[in-house]
Amino acid sequence: MERQLPELLFGGTKFRVDIQNGCFVQADDASNKIEFYHLIYKDNHNELDYNPATKKEHYLFDDPEGVLLLKIPRLIELDPVGVAQKYGIDQSSLKYLRDSDMELSREKLLEKMDKRLAQSIIEKRKLKRGKRI
């Protein structure tokens, strides 16, 4: 059975979060997709310039009238199951990832996660010993 994909509203239009294909898919028009590479990655969220009239991402040279700046939760938060499935990792490991990491190959992603996990362990040990970082 195919699992239900998480959904978001973009300017009143429902989109599904499709981690496997790297895009948001309009719920009532599967031909309308917004690729994740249009997202602007921030520390704790993503941003997207969205045109509700066209139901597409806004391009620099398009008419800016009516364009919305959407704040979108991190993809890892929106669909942790999808991210874990796509990269073949445990959901508990997702706390070491950023959305921008998902542009990496699985091998590079795991390598980066190992480094962050090791750094996290080192920082926790230093704090336990009373040393500040």
C-alpha positions, 0 to 999 in steps of 0.5 A: 500500500502506498503511504499518504504523503504530507500536505501543505497549503501554498496560498490556498492551494494544496501541495503534497511533499514528495521527497522521493522525487524532490518536489511539491506536487499540486494535490489536484493537478499532479502535472504541476510540480515545484522542485525543491531546488527552488527553496531557499534554505534557512537555519530552521525553515525554508523559503519560497517565492510563490505566485498564487495566480500561476501556482508556481514558483516565482522567477526573478524576471516575472511580475512580482505583483501578488507574489508570496514569500512562504516560510516552509518547515524543514523537509526533514520535519515535514516528512521524516519517514520519506527522508529516512526511506530515500536515504536508507537511514534511521529516523533518529539520525535525522537530527544531524541533517539539514535540508541542504544535505539532501542534495548530496549523494547517499554516500556523502550524506552518511559521511557528513552525518558521521562527522556531525555525530562525532562532533556532537559527542565531543561537544557533549563530553566537553560540557560534562567535564565542565569545559565551555566550547 
